[in-house]
Amino acid sequence: MAAEEHAVAAEEHGGPEHFSSLHGPVNSAWEATGLGDMTGIDEIPDHVVMGLFVAALVATLFIPFGRGMSLERPRGLQQMLEMVVLGLRNLIDDVVGHGASKRFMPMIGSFAMFIFLCNITGSLFFLQPPTQNTNTTFALSLTACAYYHWQGLRKRGIGYFKHLLGPIPALFILFIPLEIITHVARALSLGLRLFGNIYGEHLAATVFFSMAPILVPFPMMALGLFGSVLQAFIFCMLTLVYIAGAEAEEH
Amino acid sequence: MNKRVVIIALIALVALVSSTPVLAQEESSGLGDVDWGILGAAFAIAIAAAGGAGGQGRAVSSAVSALARNPGAAGDIRFALILGLALIESLVIYALVIALRGAGLF
């Protein structure tokens, strides 16, 4: 009962239970098409709406931009994005090994751009970050985990599963549960870290916003911008560390 | 220094434990009105933040002194530092998630 009361209180204060301004139009369009009755989905949740919006934003911004770039006269945005791509490439080469950036750049770059733009939408008052919902963050973390297992399998073949047995062959029965817990905890911590940071920052900014809508929440929002960059970076870096661990012959 | 911290913590604990029956005597409704979820959330995040801050402070101080000794290793030190900070922070974030759950916000 107390939980419900607080949820209602948070909603009245403009808390995280508020919907983004995209939620209403998208859902009325969804009702108008009549697909809701056919598929049994009455309402599209806000984090799905926002996640699709960010995905469309990434696609419409960056794909035409990559085709239209100029080698002779790079413009401002192109130089900025080149810096980002160069930084990511250096990170991959440092963590996984030289020459690895060509293989992992598509996945890691997508993670970086998507997570960064997801986090940054929390700073706009009429949008809600999709990453403040555990469904989004666990989708991302499970994708990352499936990806590093797949990369390990591709590099080392069926021998990849040998690392589950641990370093001492005689004690494999003790190591199997430990290694399984390690892999589950990686997925859990990747998802929960992103969720907790973004949700916490957004909640704190909302509390400051409810005190005074101008000037007071600005320091918190600046911290949120910093946190958005940092969380996207940490997600990519941890994924790379796991890939490097999966590809290494010995731990 | 350590002894002082322990004494302050003990005093706080005693004050907390002894204050609840006093409050219960003053109010006729008793302990039923205390929202233990909020109280637990506050203590959880306070203890977790204290521990995490101590750990992160040690990590940053070691990283800065290592950086001062050997500025050439800046890249490696920064990598290890950010990785360690992320892993320490994730423990505090677990406590935050539990605290949010206890406060009924999530």
HADDOCK unambig.tbl for C-alpha pairs under 7 A between the chains (distance, minus, plus):
assign (segid A and resid 2 and name CA) (segid B and resid 104 and name CA) 6.99 0.50 0.50
assign (segid A and resid 3 and name CA) (segid B and resid 103 and name CA) 6.80 0.50 0.50
assign (segid A and resid 3 and name CA) (segid B and resid 104 and name CA) 3.96 0.50 0.50
assign (segid A and resid 3 and name CA) (segid B and resid 105 and name CA) 6.93 0.50 0.50
assign (segid A and resid 4 and name CA) (segid B and resid 104 and name CA) 6.96 0.50 0.50
assign (segid A and resid 6 and name CA) (segid B and resid 104 and name CA) 5.93 0.50 0.50
assign (segid A and resid 6 and name CA) (segid B and resid 105 and name CA) 6.46 0.50 0.50
assign (segid A and resid 7 and name CA) (segid B and resid 104 and name CA) 6.49 0.50 0.50
assign (segid A and resid 7 and name CA) (segid B and resid 105 and name CA) 5.62 0.50 0.50
assign (segid A and resid 189 and name CA) (segid B and resid 90 and name CA) 6.77 0.50 0.50
assign (segid A and resid 193 and name CA) (segid B and resid 90 and name CA) 5.42 0.50 0.50
assign (segid A and resid 193 and name CA) (segid B and resid 93 and name CA) 6.10 0.50 0.50
assign (segid A and resid 196 and name CA) (segid B and resid 93 and name CA) 5.57 0.50 0.50
assign (segid A and resid 196 and name CA) (segid B and resid 96 and name CA) 6.88 0.50 0.50
assign (segid A and resid 196 and name CA) (segid B and resid 97 and name CA) 6.21 0.50 0.50
